[in-house]
């Protein structure tokens, strides 16, 4: 993992809520398998905690992702799509894009905001926004330098291109 990235494996609602309270955060992005019941418990234990849940394109077929999204809509505040890499088994932080038409379909069907992630860089984020029409975008490896640290110029260019992409959507 990159410097500054905290990776932890918590699957029970109480652990997640306690961890978020310890950190003093009000938004949590959850990846991996976590049941609808555990997500519901998080909302009961901390109703003010905003939950963003990942939907990993390529790990499950699109129809399965659609079902997951419908089942989770009542207990999450937003979704984030990311990329599965079959070569490494990684679900996210792969530096690879996925089939954006799958994310576009999820955006069209979702009652919640959908954030697009997965291989986004300053060079492709504007096109991704135009094709997917997400509520937001997320970058990780696409704004890092060769050492795995965030690169200021890449981050600034990413923000510039993402802003332009969202402005383009508003003009249409």
Secondary structure, DSSP 8 states (H G I E B T S, - for coil): --TT-------SHHHHHHHHHHHT-SEEEE-S---HHHHHHHHHH-TT-EEEEEEEETTB-HHHHHHHHHHHGGG-SEEEEEEEETTTTEES-SS----HHHHHHHHHH-SSEEEE-SS--TTTHHHHHHHH--SEE--SGGGB-TTSSB-HHHHHHHHHHHHHHHHHHHH-
